Amino acid sequence: MGIRQILRQDENARSTTRAAMKAARRDRGRGDEQHIHAERGALARTVETIRDIGLDGRLTYSSAAAVAERARRGRGRRRPEVAIRRLVRSHRRGVTVGGFLTGLGGFITLPLLLPTNVLEFYVQATRMVGAIAVVRGYDLDDEEIRTRVLATLVGEDSQDLLKGLGLGPVAGAAARVATQRMQRTPQSDVAAAIASRALSRFGMRSVRLFGKAIPGLGAVIGAFSDRRQLSRILAAALAQFPDRG
């Protein structure tokens, strides 16, 4: 069972993502305290779903550690860069197909398919980044590493986001002090901050797709947009997790 089939069966995840996308587009200062709290909850739950499926897997959808292990098999298995190229190729194909299918029906099907595409894209991106981290010697059972994986989902803004959370470089005394600071921050707030930035990108993308109601053109734009965003996440991942050799 692939990720799209899993998400089709998980209506709760899709409805939460729908609410989270609306929250990401809305001004954070608007609404009463109860409404803002509900929006933050939807954002946090969406990112937690993405993290759990992407890093740990579900049903027949492989975990990040499992795909990292497969990528290291065969010729060049002792060279991390070979495994990383394999990981990038396979996940790039996956998000390209997902983006193409989402835009294929044009204006009519986009509202129904977009929440699933958002989840599918970010789950695949999370698994790719998690697998790269494993290949480069990082432990996905470490809560800090899991947070750093999620932070790469905002692309080039990931370093600024981590600084805002009190996280500096991935190793060293400064990071240990920062990690202690982050542990005092509620994880739901961390997840909501990541989701708000990441999902707002898909909000802008959906506007572009709605503006192209021609089904075939929407499919091309969807595929291209997903590939481009994955490249941004890849660049953030390679910077975030330097090779430990």
N, C-alpha and C positions, 0 to 999 in steps of 0.2 A: 504494500500500500504506500503510495507516494504522498508527499506533503499536501498536494492539492486535494487528494481524496480524504486525508485526515481532516483538513480544514473545512471541507464541505460538510462533514458530519458534525463539526463542532459549531453549532449555531451560536452558542454563547460567546465563543471567541470572536466570531464575526460581528455580532451585535455590539460587543464591547469595543472592538476596533472601530466600528462606525462612530460610536460615541466619542472615542478618543480622537479620531480625525477631526470631528467637529470642534472638540475642545482645543486641539492644537491650532486651529485656524482662528479661534476666538481670542479676543483681548483678555489676558489673564486677570485684569483688574475689574472686569464686568461681572455682575451677578452678585447674589448674596453669598454669605459664607458657606451655607449648606450646599448651594449649587456648585461653588468653586471646589469644595471638598469632594463632591461626587465626580466632577470632571477629573480632578487629580487622581481619584481612585481608578477611573476608566483608563487613564494614561498609564498608571503603574501596572495595572493588571495586564494590559496589552503587552508591555515590554517584558513582564514576567513570563507570559505565555511564549513569547518569541525566544527568550533566554532558555527556558526549560526544554522546548522542543529542539531548538537549534543546537544547544550544547549537549543535552542528555539523550535526545532522540525520543521517539514514541512509536510503539508498535513496530512496523517494519522500516520506519524512517531512521536511518543510522545516526548515531551520535557523532559529535565532532572528533572524539578520540578514535572511533572506529574508522572514519573516512581518512583520518591522518595515517592510521596504520596501513590501510590499503594503498594510500599514495606512496608510502615508503617501500613498498614491495617491488621486486623486479630490478631491472637495470637502473643503476644510479641510486640505489636505495640508501647509500651512505651519504648522499649529498642532499642536504635539506632544500636547496634551491630547485632541485629536480622535482621533489615531492610538492613543493609550493606551486610550481608551474602546472602540475597535474591537477591540483586542487582548484586553481583559478580557472583552468579550462573547463572543468566539469561544472562548476557553479556558474560560470558565465553562460554556458549553454542553457542551464536551468532557468536563470532569470530572464534570458532572452526569449525563451519559449513562453514563459509566464506573461511577460509584458506584451508579447505579440497576441496571445490569445485574449488578453484583457481588452485590448483595443480593437479586436477583430470585428465585433458586432457594432462598433460605433456608439452613437449617442444612446441607443435603446438599451443595450446590455451593460454599459459601463457602470451605472449606479449599483447594479447587482454584483458585478464581478470585482470592482475596485477594492472593497475591504478584504476579500480573499487574496487578491494580488498583493496588497500591502503586507499581509501576514506572510504570504509565501515568499515574497522578496526578502523580507527582513529575517525570516527563519533561515533561508539559504545563505544570506550574507553572514548571519551570526555563526552558522556552522562553518563556513569557509574561514572566518577569522579565528574561531576557536581551534580549528584544525591547524591553521598556520601557527598559532601559539603553541600547540602541542609539538609540532615538528621542530619548533625553535626552542623547546625545552621548558615550557611553562606548564604549571599544574592547574587544570581546570576545576579542581576541587577547592582551590583558594578563592575565597569570595572577592578579594580585590581583583584577581585576574578576571573573574567573570564580569565584574563591573567595568573593567577596562575593555573587555571584548565588546560589551554593549555600547560603550562610549564611542567606539569607532563607527557606529552606525550613523553618526552625524557628520562623518567625512572630515573635511578639513577643519571643522570647528571642534574636533574631539579634544585637542590639547587645552583649549580655552575652557571647555566644559569640565574637564578633569581638574583644572586649576581651581575652578569655582567650587568643586567638591572637596578641595583640600588635598588633591593627589598630585604629586610631582613626578619625577622620573620613576620608572618601574622598579629600580633597585637602589639600595643604599640607605643610609641613616635617615636622610630627609624623607624618603618615601615611608619609612617605618613610622615616623612621627606623624606624617600626613595621614597614613592609614588609620592610626588611632583616632585622629580627628574625624575622619569619615565614618568610623564605626559609631560615633555619637550622633551622626545624622541618620534619621529614619530612612530605611531602605526604600520605602514607598516614595519618599521625596526624591531620592536619587533616581529611581526608575521613572518617575513622572517628568523629571527634568530632561532625561534622555529621550523619552517618548515625545515630549512636546517639540523638541528640535527636529527629531528624525521624521515624525509624521507630517510636520508642516511642509517638508519638501515634497511629499506625495500630494499634499493639498494643492501646491502650485502646479504640480504635474497634471493633476486631474482637470484643472482649469484649462490647460493647454489641450488636453484630449477632448474636452467638451467643445472646444472651439473648432475641432476638426471632426465633424460629424460623419464624414465619409469613412465607412468601416475599414477599408483597406489602408487608408492613410493613418487612421488611428492605431492600427496594428503596428505599423512601421514606427510611429512615434513612440508607442509604448515599449517596443523592444529596444529602441535606441536609448530612450530615457533610462531604462533599467540597467542597461549595460554601462552607461556613463556614470550612473550613481554607484554601481558596484565598483567601478574603477576608483572612484573617490574613497570608498570604504577600504579598498585594498591598499591604497597609498597610506591611509591612516593606520591600518593594521601593521604594515611593514615598519612604519616609524614607531608605533606603540610597542611592538614586540621585537626588539633587536635580537639577532641570533646569539644565543649563549654558548654556541660552539660545543 
